[in-house]
Amino acid sequence: MPARLQGKLLYTYGKEPDAFYPSTEFTFTVALEGGKESTARIKISSIDITKPAAPCGDDGTENQSILSIFLLGILGGLIALLTPCVFPMIPVTVTFFTKRSGVTGKKELAMPSYMAFLFFLFIA
């Protein structure tokens, strides 16, 4: 265990727009009880960050088009609708849009299909 813990804290403070201090730096050192002082630096020469030991997941999309990746994402979203925490929300959402369709008098409430499309667009 090291003898000291060193760190840097960045914070922002101020009450008024003209007295605002962004990214103020505070460097600190905390002594750790029972720690050992050491000047040796640990370096593992066998680690090369440019050549990973295992693929990081980029190989699966190498020969796929953007459209197929997008369609797989949409399919995954539709499958996610069947999860226990999301599935009960479908009737609530449908009820919300059908109840709003009967309201007249306000222009923004008279367009439930437009709102439903926006809802779908933002979810997608």
Secondary structure, 3 states (H helix, E strand, C coil): CECEEEEEEEEEEEEECCEEEEEEEEEEEEECCCCECCCCCCCCCCCCCCCCCCCCCCHHHCCCCHHHHHHHHHHHHHHHCCCCCCCCHHHHHHHHHHHHHCCCCCCHHHCHHHHHHHHHHHHC
